[in-house]
Amino acid sequence: MTVNDRAILRQRLIALLDAERVQVEAFVTLLEEERTVLGQREVEPLFGIAERKTALARTLQQFADNRAALLAQAGQQSSREGIEALLANAAHPSWQAYLAQVKLARDLNADNGIRITEQLSSNHQALAMLMSLSDRPTTYGPDGQTSTRPGSRLFGSV
């Protein structure tokens, strides 16, 4: 591979990183939207967000595949080290901007995942409590009133 070929591949990698960063920024925006919706009780918007996340994830995978092919053409591994070797500068602005957006996306996605897990846990607990109450047979107490819990008393009754 000539020096000129390597320079062309380097420029293609920079352009690819810049284009991919734009897609990662769109993903970050979507994750921020998801975070906002997760803070509300309305879950309906999450379905649309999930579809858009899937589409963006596919696009990002295509960028990753293109980057891997370009790195292979340059004789580099598809890794951080391979990218930095082809760039010949680990502090290249395009690379650093890309890394910053990827870190932000990873952190937001992890935080949203925690929020979703917490909400699911809370929903499961509430559902389990409702199910346990509904499984109890309705009986009549000594005063003729129905009770879902045999032998239970109303709060404040004697």
C-alpha positions as CSV (number, residue, x, y, z in Angstrom):
1,M,0.0,0.0,0.0
2,T,1.4,3.4,-1.0
3,V,1.5,6.4,1.2
4,N,-1.0,8.0,-1.1
5,D,-3.4,5.0,-0.7
6,R,-3.0,5.2,3.1
7,A,-3.8,9.0,3.0
8,I,-6.9,8.3,1.0
9,L,-8.1,5.6,3.4
10,R,-7.3,7.9,6.3
11,Q,-9.5,10.7,4.8
12,R,-12.3,8.2,4.1
13,L,-12.1,7.0,7.7
14,I,-12.4,10.6,9.0
15,A,-15.4,11.2,6.8
16,L,-17.0,8.0,8.0
17,L,-16.4,8.8,11.6
18,D,-17.9,12.3,11.1
19,A,-21.0,10.8,9.4
20,E,-21.3,8.1,12.1
21,R,-21.0,10.7,14.8
22,V,-24.0,12.5,13.4
23,Q,-26.0,9.3,13.6
24,V,-24.8,8.7,17.2
25,E,-25.9,12.3,18.0
26,A,-29.4,11.4,16.7
27,F,-29.3,8.3,18.9
28,V,-28.4,10.4,21.9
29,T,-31.3,12.8,21.1
30,L,-33.6,9.8,21.0
31,L,-32.2,8.4,24.3
32,E,-32.9,11.8,25.9
33,E,-36.4,11.7,24.6
34,E,-36.8,8.2,26.0
35,R,-35.5,9.4,29.4
36,T,-38.1,12.1,29.5
37,V,-40.9,9.7,28.6
38,L,-39.6,7.3,31.3
39,G,-40.0,10.0,33.9
40,Q,-43.7,10.2,33.0
41,R,-46.5,7.6,33.5
42,E,-47.5,7.6,29.8
43,V,-45.8,4.6,28.1
44,E,-47.4,4.8,24.7
45,P,-44.6,7.0,23.2
46,L,-42.1,4.3,24.2
47,F,-43.4,2.1,21.3
48,G,-42.5,4.7,18.7
49,I,-39.2,5.4,20.4
50,A,-38.3,1.7,20.4
51,E,-39.0,1.5,16.6
52,R,-36.8,4.5,15.9
53,K,-34.1,3.1,18.2
54,T,-34.1,-0.1,16.2
55,A,-33.8,1.7,12.9
56,L,-31.0,3.9,14.2
57,A,-29.2,0.8,15.6
58,R,-29.4,-0.8,12.2
59,T,-27.9,2.3,10.6
60,L,-25.1,2.4,13.2
61,Q,-24.4,-1.2,12.5
62,Q,-24.0,-0.4,8.8
63,F,-21.5,2.3,9.7
64,A,-19.6,-0.1,11.9
65,D,-19.5,-2.7,9.1
66,N,-18.3,0.0,6.7
67,R,-15.6,1.1,9.2
68,A,-14.5,-2.5,9.6
69,A,-14.2,-3.0,5.8
70,L,-12.2,0.2,5.5
71,L,-9.9,-0.8,8.3
72,A,-9.4,-4.2,6.7
73,Q,-8.5,-2.5,3.4
74,A,-5.9,-0.5,5.3
75,G,-4.5,-3.7,6.9
76,Q,-5.8,-2.7,10.4
77,Q,-7.8,-4.5,13.0
78,S,-11.4,-3.3,13.5
79,S,-10.6,-1.9,16.9
80,R,-9.8,1.3,18.7
81,E,-6.1,0.6,18.1
82,G,-6.7,0.0,14.4
83,I,-8.6,3.3,14.0
84,E,-5.9,5.2,15.9
85,A,-3.2,3.6,13.9
86,L,-4.8,4.6,10.6
87,L,-5.5,8.1,11.8
88,A,-1.9,8.3,13.1
89,N,-3.2,10.5,15.8
90,A,-5.3,9.3,18.7
91,A,-6.2,12.9,19.5
92,H,-7.7,13.6,16.0
93,P,-10.7,15.9,16.5
94,S,-13.1,13.7,14.5
95,W,-12.1,10.7,16.5
96,Q,-12.4,12.5,19.9
97,A,-15.8,13.9,19.0
98,Y,-17.0,10.5,17.9
99,L,-15.8,8.9,21.2
100,A,-17.5,11.6,23.3
101,Q,-20.8,11.0,21.6
102,V,-20.5,7.2,21.9
103,K,-19.7,7.6,25.6
104,L,-22.7,9.8,26.1
105,A,-25.0,7.4,24.2
106,R,-23.7,4.4,26.3
107,D,-24.2,6.3,29.6
108,L,-27.7,7.4,28.6
109,N,-28.7,4.0,27.4
110,A,-27.4,2.4,30.7
111,D,-29.3,4.9,32.8
112,N,-32.5,4.4,30.8
113,G,-32.1,0.7,31.2
114,I,-31.9,1.1,35.0
115,R,-35.0,3.3,34.9
116,I,-36.9,0.7,32.9
117,T,-35.8,-2.1,35.2
118,E,-36.9,-0.1,38.3
119,Q,-40.3,0.6,36.7
120,L,-40.8,-3.0,35.7
121,S,-39.9,-4.1,39.3
122,S,-42.4,-1.7,40.7
123,N,-45.1,-2.8,38.2
124,H,-44.4,-6.5,39.0
125,Q,-44.7,-5.8,42.8
126,A,-48.0,-4.0,42.3
127,L,-49.3,-6.7,40.0
128,A,-48.2,-9.5,42.5
129,M,-50.0,-7.7,45.3
130,L,-53.2,-7.3,43.2
131,M,-53.0,-10.9,42.1
132,S,-52.6,-12.2,45.6
133,L,-55.6,-10.1,46.8
134,S,-57.8,-11.4,43.9
135,D,-56.9,-15.0,44.5
136,R,-58.5,-14.9,47.9
137,P,-62.1,-16.2,48.0
138,T,-64.8,-13.8,49.1
139,T,-66.4,-14.9,52.3
140,Y,-68.9,-13.5,54.7
141,G,-67.9,-12.4,58.2
142,P,-70.0,-12.9,61.4
143,D,-71.7,-9.5,60.7
144,G,-72.9,-10.6,57.2
145,Q,-70.4,-8.3,55.4
146,T,-68.2,-9.7,52.5
147,S,-64.5,-10.0,53.1
148,T,-61.7,-10.9,50.8
149,R,-59.6,-12.0,53.7
150,P,-61.1,-14.5,56.1
151,G,-61.0,-13.3,59.6
152,S,-59.8,-9.8,58.7
153,R,-61.2,-6.7,60.2
154,L,-61.6,-3.2,58.6
155,F,-59.1,-0.7,59.8
156,G,-60.3,1.1,62.9
157,S,-63.1,-1.5,63.7
158,V,-63.4,-3.1,67.0
